[in-house]
Structures are given as structure tokens and as C-alpha cells.
Amino acid sequence: MDSTARPPRLETRDITSSYEEGGRRLTALDGLSLTVGVGEFVALVGPSGSGKSTLLDIVAGLIMPDSGAVLLDGVVTSAPQRLGHSAYMQQRDLLLPWRTTIGNAGLGLEAAGMNRAEAERRARAELWRFGLEGFGETYPAQLSGGMRQRAAFLRTILPGKDLLLLDEPFGALDALTRAELQAWLAELWEGEGSSVLLVTHDVEEAVFLADRVIVLTPRPGRIAHELAVSLPRPRTRAMLASPEFVRDRATLLNALGILDDPAP
């Protein structure tokens, strides 16, 4: 079956979400509708407070919106139905300090009911693909920031979910490590083919990784702009100097109000 005939892997329809702060009711998201297709990589950018992480929490089933619907593979779902349907990697790696790399990587499989020995066996078989070969028995405190993120990605991807939710996965890393892991993630995803919704503040990261980039307004979050990225796949770091990358980056900065005009 042609993937273009399938319903989107994820669809949100008119999502509105609010919260209490300082005795006031504030709206985080206002009527937000978007899609992530089967095998598509979508990035969400916007200023702090525009509801990006709130949207991921809603899609993951951790919180309920005030109104609107979330569809997975064309089916309207409740928050409890969405729990465990996607793989969610939040801003911090959240590795358990008392578990080794292997032990942490197998946690998602254990949570799904697999026994620990089998979960760790499967994790060990994937270490080489995540640049962690030789570090399976190492504890988080002994790993660099980049290696901790790789371990967190292994934990996220190992259960084989069709939808990945990534919330600023490289935000805490230095620029060189971040660039290295962006290239690594692009290559990894191109081999996996999962649908991805990435939240990031980094416009360059969004253009480099995504098929489409959605720009949100300041709170309350609404869609200000949507860009189909011009870069072909597979992606390489050399593309950051290409006219297509420069043009797409300028278009997004303009949509965010950082530039007066997009690049010609």
C-alpha cells in the first residue's frame, strides 16, 4: 500500500490546553492542528512558552487537553490509550545512576513486560549502532554527555515504537557534540524510518533533521508558518553551507520574527 494513501501516523485537531500560574489561567496552545505522516520527520520550533513541550505531553498521553482530538493512525484516542504508544525522550537523559548503560537501555523493554535478562541482551546487540560498544557495563556518571544521550536514544528506540517524540534531545550539549549527534541521528533515523516529532529551539537543527518544520507563535501557541525543507536525503553536514539550507534557515528566522525578510 502506498504510504501516501495511509492516514497520518499522528494528527492533532484543534488542540487547546491551559494551565494555572500565579492564580491566573494561561492558555499554552490555542486550536493547534498538525500532522506527522508515516515515516516523516517533523520539527516544531517556537519561543519559550509557546506550548511545544505541552503538545508532546498531550500526544504521549501524560496530560489531557482542554479540547481537541489526537488521532493515531487515523483513530481518535484518549490519553490513557496513548500511554506507551509512542517513545518519548525528554530534555534530560534521565538515566538511572545505579544502572549500567545496558541496564538503562533495556528499561523501555522491561516496562513493556520483557524480563530484564532478555531486555539487556537486546540492548547489548545494539551498542555498536549507537556508538556505545565497550561501554555496556559503564555507569552514567562515567559517560560523557554525548554518550549519555546516545544511551538515552538507545532506550527510546529499542522498543520499536512507530512514533518518536523528542524534546530538545541535544539542548544541554556543547556545540561540537550537538553537531556530531545531529549527524548521527539523521543517519540513524534514515535507517529506522519511524515517524518523529521533534521539539527544538535550534532553527539549524530543525532544518538539518526534518522533512517539515512548523513554527509556533508566542503563547498561546498557534501555527505561524510551515516549511517543507529543501534539502535532499541523506543529509550531510556539508549541506549547512548550501543555498537551500541558508534559504530555509532565513525563512524560519523570519517566521520567528528574528529576521525582517527571508533570503532571496
C-alpha positions, 0 to 999 in steps of 0.5 A: 500500500502506498504510504501516501494513501495511509492516514497520518501516523499522528494528527492533532485537531484543534488542540487547546490546553491551559494551565494555572500560574500565579492564580491566573489561567494561561492558555499554552496552545490555542486550536493547534492542528498538525500532522506527522505522516508515516515515516516523516520527520517533523520539527516544531520550533517556537519561543519559550512558552509557546506550548511545544513541550505541552503538545508532546505531553498531550500526544504521549498521553501524560496530560489531557487537553482542554479540547481537541482530538489526537488521532493515531493512525487515523483513530481518535484516542484518549490519553490513557490509550496513548500511554506507551504508544509512542517513545518519548525522550525528554530534555534530560537523559534521565538515566538511572545512576545505579544502572549500567548503560545496558541496564538503562537501555533495556528499561523501555523493554522491561516496562513493556513486560520483557524480563530484564535478562532478555531486555539487556541482551537486546540492548547489548546487540545494539551498542555498536549502532549507537556508538556505545560498544565497550561501554555496556557495563559503564555507569552514567556518571562515567559517560560523557554527555554525548554518550549519555544521550546516545544511551538515552536514544538507545532506550527510546528506540529499542522498543520499536515504537512507530512514533518518536517524540523528542524534546530538545534531545541535544539542548544541554550539549556543547556545540561540537557534540550537538553537531556530531549527534545531529549527524548521527541521528539523521543517519540513524533515523534514515535507517529506522524510518519511524515517524518523529516529532521533534521539539527544538529551539535550534532553527539549524537543527530543525532544518538539518533533521526534518522533512517539515518544520512548523513554527509556533507563535508566542503563547498561546501557541498557534501555527505561524508558518510551515516549511517543507525543507529543501534539502535532499536525503541523506543529509550531510553536514556539508549541506549547512553551507548550501543555498537551500539550507541558508534559504530555509534557515532565513525563512524560519528566522523570519517566521520567528520574527528574528529576521525582517525578510527571508533570503532571496 
